[in-house]
Amino acid sequence: MRAVPNGIDASLEMMPVQPVTPGSSLPSGLYLFFAPGDRPDTDAIASLIDGVDNTPLSAQISHRPAGEAGWLELLASGLTFDLIGLRPGEGGRMMDAAQSFGFTDAAMPEAFEVVELVPSGHIVSGAGLVPILRTMMNLAANLVLELPVLAVGWGPAQTRMEPAYFCRSVLNWLGGGPFPALGLTGLVRAEDGSVTSRGLTHFMGQEIQLQGLRGESAADSVKIAMRVIDQLVRRGRIDAPMKIDAGGQTLLAEPSQIGRLVLLWRENDG
């Protein structure tokens, strides 16, 4: 995977010019990437959760299959999640990443093994509900802090994040900060300067497309899109035209008649 720099101003390098299909079906789990041979086993996860080495996680093991199944069901805040791909079982599924965030000049190795964290079967239908997402992200961040994870993938946005970047941005969001739009969603810039989200559908049922503005830098366009995404994750879907304040700039938000897309126009551009 090609390494990319940190920060909003580096976002041009993180945004391929390509179309996005709103509402496309993507895996709804987190993917923890390990170097070959570094995947934890079930005992290692049990030790973390039981507080061995003074590193307790806010979760319990609610089901541990017999034998070498290589997965655990974890209970956190009354919700259950499956941790799949543990040793000695086979690794989890790979995911394709369209964008990467938080990596420095150190390139990622080509070979990976994966452990997946996904909502358990009885809550998978509500995987996009904010309480479930927040609980899963908190659980994942605590696991990443304690394990030799090389990267964290997020299926709905087809993104891959550097572990410290993932933990910092997610835990800041869970603590009341802005939604981590560069990571839990992807942002794609087209040749006309417009910016379209990828993966926002998982949080609010719609993607956004911000109209390009002549003379506006890509970094400034991305910052505006991030502010809008933060508001919409808090607010929910848009079913009628409305105005949105994006950091002192007023945007007109209009849900499209076809597909799950919110069009964002600059108020002064008609």
KARASUL-V271334 format. One record per residue. N is the residue number from 1. RES is the residue in one letter. NEAR is the number of other C-alpha atoms within 8 Angstrom. Layout:
# KARASUL-V271334
{{N,RES,NEAR} {N,RES,NEAR}}
This chain:
# KARASUL-V271334
{{1,M,6} {2,R,5} {3,A,11} {4,V,13} {5,P,10} {6,N,9} {7,G,7} {8,I,8} {9,D,6} {10,A,11} {11,S,11} {12,L,10} {13,E,7} {14,M,10} {15,M,11} {16,P,10} {17,V,8} {18,Q,7} {19,P,6} {20,V,8} {21,T,5} {22,P,11} {23,G,11} {24,S,5} {25,S,5} {26,L,8} {27,P,6} {28,S,10} {29,G,11} {30,L,12} {31,Y,14} {32,L,14} {33,F,13} {34,F,15} {35,A,12} {36,P,8} {37,G,6} {38,D,8} {39,R,13} {40,P,10} {41,D,10} {42,T,11} {43,D,7} {44,A,8} {45,I,9} {46,A,9} {47,S,9} {48,L,13} {49,I,14} {50,D,9} {51,G,10} {52,V,9} {53,D,5} {54,N,5} {55,T,9} {56,P,9} {57,L,11} {58,S,7} {59,A,10} {60,Q,9} {61,I,11} {62,S,9} {63,H,7} {64,R,8} {65,P,8} {66,A,5} {67,G,4} {68,E,8} {69,A,8} {70,G,13} {71,W,13} {72,L,13} {73,E,13} {74,L,13} {75,L,12} {76,A,12} {77,S,6} {78,G,5} {79,L,9} {80,T,12} {81,F,13} {82,D,13} {83,L,13} {84,I,12} {85,G,13} {86,L,16} {87,R,12} {88,P,8} {89,G,10} {90,E,8} {91,G,12} {92,G,11} {93,R,7} {94,M,6} {95,M,8} {96,D,5} {97,A,9} {98,A,7} {99,Q,11} {100,S,14} {101,F,15} {102,G,12} {103,F,13} {104,T,9} {105,D,7} {106,A,6} {107,A,9} {108,M,8} {109,P,7} {110,E,5} {111,A,6} {112,F,9} {113,E,13} {114,V,14} {115,V,16} {116,E,14} {117,L,14} {118,V,11} {119,P,12} {120,S,10} {121,G,6} {122,H,5} {123,I,10} {124,V,8} {125,S,7} {126,G,7} {127,A,10} {128,G,10} {129,L,8} {130,V,7} {131,P,6} {132,I,11} {133,L,10} {134,R,9} {135,T,11} {136,M,12} {137,M,9} {138,N,11} {139,L,12} {140,A,10} {141,A,12} {142,N,10} {143,L,9} {144,V,12} {145,L,9} {146,E,8} {147,L,7} {148,P,7} {149,V,11} {150,L,11} {151,A,11} {152,V,14} {153,G,14} {154,W,14} {155,G,13} {156,P,14} {157,A,13} {158,Q,16} {159,T,16} {160,R,13} {161,M,14} {162,E,13} {163,P,12} {164,A,7} {165,Y,10} {166,F,13} {167,C,12} {168,R,8} {169,S,10} {170,V,13} {171,L,10} {172,N,10} {173,W,11} {174,L,9} {175,G,6} {176,G,6} {177,G,7} {178,P,7} {179,F,10} {180,P,11} {181,A,10} {182,L,9} {183,G,14} {184,L,12} {185,T,14} {186,G,15} {187,L,11} {188,V,14} {189,R,14} {190,A,11} {191,E,6} {192,D,5} {193,G,11} {194,S,13} {195,V,15} {196,T,13} {197,S,13} {198,R,15} {199,G,14} {200,L,15} {201,T,12} {202,H,10} {203,F,10} {204,M,11} {205,G,10} {206,Q,13} {207,E,15} {208,I,12} {209,Q,12} {210,L,12} {211,Q,11} {212,G,10} {213,L,7} {214,R,5} {215,G,4} {216,E,8} {217,S,6} {218,A,10} {219,A,11} {220,D,8} {221,S,13} {222,V,12} {223,K,9} {224,I,10} {225,A,10} {226,M,10} {227,R,10} {228,V,10} {229,I,12} {230,D,12} {231,Q,8} {232,L,10} {233,V,10} {234,R,6} {235,R,6} {236,G,7} {237,R,8} {238,I,9} {239,D,5} {240,A,6} {241,P,9} {242,M,7} {243,K,8} {244,I,9} {245,D,8} {246,A,10} {247,G,6} {248,G,5} {249,Q,6} {250,T,10} {251,L,12} {252,L,13} {253,A,13} {254,E,11} {255,P,12} {256,S,9} {257,Q,4} {258,I,5} {259,G,7} {260,R,12} {261,L,12} {262,V,13} {263,L,13} {264,L,12} {265,W,11} {266,R,10} {267,E,8} {268,N,4} {269,D,5} {270,G,5}}
